[in-house]
Amino acid sequence: MTSTLSVAPVVNAANGGPADEHSEWVRQAREVADILAADALERDRANLEPVAEAGLLRRAGLPALLVPRSLGGAGQTWRTALAVVREIAAADGSIAQLLGYHYVNSSNLWLVGGASVQELLGRGTAEHQWLWGDSVNPVEPDLSLTPDAGCGYRLNGKKSFATGASVGDMIAATGAVTSSGELLLVAVPAGDPGISFGGDWDNLGQRLSASGSVSYSDVRIEPEHVIGSLDAAKVTPLASAITPAIQAVFGHLYLGIAEGALVAARDYTRSVSRPWVLSGHGAAVDEPYVLAAYGDHVARLAAVAALASQVADELTAALARGASLTWSERGALAASVAALKVVATDVALDVTSSIFEVTGARATSNARGFDRFWRNVRTHTLHDPVAYKRREVGDYYLTGRTPEFTLYT
């Protein structure tokens, strides 16, 4: 790992009492992004476990961003968390995914868990800047939770995708109780000797997201580490809001990556690109077709950003309602988030691929590595088919039907 990640810790904004804490946390995220940007391409190609990058997030105080002040955290809202993810995504989509998933996984303490779980694990997250990974991929067979001597459980099984688990401190895992079939969400200390990590994440993009497999062999789950039930009959509207939250992370992730790609392209066009021989212009920045293409990208990204800001406010407002949140309100939120997912996917894929049309053939040099932006977006947008999000948005608009709760909707 390069020395750029061995800097002095960033000042924790929560301890400084700034007048505008949201802006201060975004500024802090930008400092982290600047460090990550310095060798993003080299780290992407090395494809190592993002241990140093996770340490950078901890030193910046970002893991405790959503933890309530009463438990020692920064006490910020999802509006700020999503802005932080977007800022870091412009520099390194993998690390933004790592942090965004952490916010989702740790938020289960407040959406699903009770007071004792929140006190124990929420305070630990704030005090130690724990990063939370996950083992919840719902398209695979559930992990098993076997009751253990009348107290706690033993966790067994394998998940093929477990973002952040191998470099995190705690893992949010779902498992089915063998005696009843009930689906429980549990917290697993990542250092348990019964856990083994596959180290098998070697994909086209998001290469440093630590999304490889994880296996559990008789891992002891203490009763106080049972966060709560995810059985459909027991899930409340508030608990189900975890899905709109993670889908909102996706939208901000794609937006941030696309914004980072456009900035990189702009810098290249200004300093390196040459005008086409038939243009009649002396500089690439004066070519009308180049200007029009940039104008189109800027306008569409601004539209996605406006929707992203609206979604962030809607998510924050919905979660602030707590136990008063209704299924109808939750459904309307899910439809708004789905709309963001649709446009963020389309625009990010287009921007990250078409930047080469305004930078020129030399910009395809591997030394530049501009392809990493597209590779990251292309990889993650396949997480769940965007066609289903289009259908959800259309269904809500035409019939008023809201997306039914799943771990994807």
Salt bridges, closest charged atoms under 4 A:
GLU21 OE1 - ARG69 NH2 2.37
GLU24 OE2 - ARG27 NH2 2.57
GLU31 OE2 - ARG27 NH1 1.98
ASP39 OD1 - ARG43 NE 2.84
ASP44 OD2 - ARG375 NH2 2.85
GLU53 OE2 - ARG43 NH1 2.93
GLU87 OE2 - ARG30 NE 2.94
ASP92 OD2 - ARG43 NH2 2.82
GLU119 OE2 - ARG123 NE 2.67
ASP148 OD2 - ARG154 NE 3.07
ASP148 OD2 - ARG220 NH1 2.64
ASP169 OD2 - ARG58 NE 3.16
GLU182 OE2 - LYS234 NZ 2.91
ASP202 OD1 - ARG207 NH1 3.10
GLU222 OE2 - ARG220 NE 3.26
GLU259 OE2 - ARG86 NH2 2.62
ASP267 OD1 - ARG266 NE 3.78
ASP296 OD2 - ARG300 NE 3.29
ASP313 OD1 - ARG79 NE 3.89
GLU329 OE1 - ARG321 NE 2.88
ASP346 OD1 - ARG390 NH2 2.89
ASP350 OD2 - ARG300 NH2 2.26
ASP371 OD2 - ARG375 NE 2.74
ASP384 OD1 - LYS341 NZ 3.07
ASP384 OD1 - HIS383 ND1 2.75
GLU392 OE1 - LYS389 NZ 3.41
ASP395 OD1 - ARG401 NH2 2.89
